Amino acid sequence: MSAMIESKCACCGETVERIRYFPRQLLTADDMRAEQEYVREKMRRHNRFLHGWGVVCGCTVEEVVDAKTRQVRVCPGYAVGPQGDEIWINDCIVVDLKTGAQDQPCSVRWPCPPVGDMPGARDGNVTAYIAVRYAECFSRPVRVHPAGCGCDETGCEYSRIRDSFEIKVLWQLPQSHLDAKEDDAEWCNKLHKLGAAERRVHQLPIPPCPECASDPWVVLATVIIPGAQNAAGDQPNRLKVSYADCRVLLPTQRLQLLPLCLP
């Protein structure tokens, strides 16, 4: 059984270092970890500043109709988190909206209730946000030989770290999404104020650097949970899934087709 570990939140102002190798150098596990972190931090920074964050492909959310409780199914897909982490969902995951339970053991820390308190129903409906974040799993335990004379008992250590994810039910839209919408609106206003001559010579204003996001969540869909039953009184009304709060990150192959697709 794999063990879940927390992912490190990359600090925007942190300086990365790489190992300088030289002959007869004594290398330890800390040196190997520093080598990994250098590459990982560079990739996170590249994703955040050059590409942004959001859902790249897939990650659709649909209601599980034949379930006894309110459940949704998160489909496979790829996303980039607000902190620059890649999130790869490689299989369909069923999530219970009430308990937050999932059917994939390594993708969640159990118990995993929805974050925060459920808000009061408005017009008989409750709004929930299905979100995902990058996470890691320890895997492949191996025996570790004892130090010294070898009289101690042999212990175990996990020998691999597996890239994984965690899906959560949120009752409030993350602050990163609200800030991103505000930043997008300000950038669009600057572009609208440009004159025709500036647009022709591509004299666009330099955008500000994105702020460091404190939360790692990427909202996949907004789910409206109806509280009332139908006319027959035996089955609850269907869930309403919306992607209005889902931040989309268009891949390069789609951006290249925009001039051909748009009128």
NORLINVEN-V964902 format. One line per field, one symbol per residue. phi: phi as a letter, one per 30 degrees, with the letter a starting at -180 (. if undefined). psi: psi as a letter, one per 40 degrees, with the letter a starting at -180 (. if undefined). Layout:
phi: ???
psi: ???
//
This chain:
phi: .dcdbdddddddcdccbcdcdadiddccdddddddddddddddddddddccjbkddaiidbbddddddcdbbccdelbbcddcjddbcccadbcbdddcidbcbddcaccdbdedicddddchicbcbccbbbdbbbdbhdbdcdddididdddcbbdcbbcdbabcbcccbdeddddddddddddddddddddddddddchddddddddddddccdcdcaccccdcdcdddicbddddccbcdcddccdddddddceddcdd
psi: hiihiiihhhhdehhiiihhiiifhhhidddddddddddddddddddddddaiahdiafihiihdeidihiihhiiahihideeihhhheihhhhhddeeiiehdeeihhigiihaihiihhfeihhihhiiiiiihiigiiihiiibeeeiihaiiheihhhaihhihieihiddddddddddddddddddeiidddddefgiihiiiiihheieihhdihhhhidiiaddedhiiiihhifdehhhhhidddddeddddi.
//
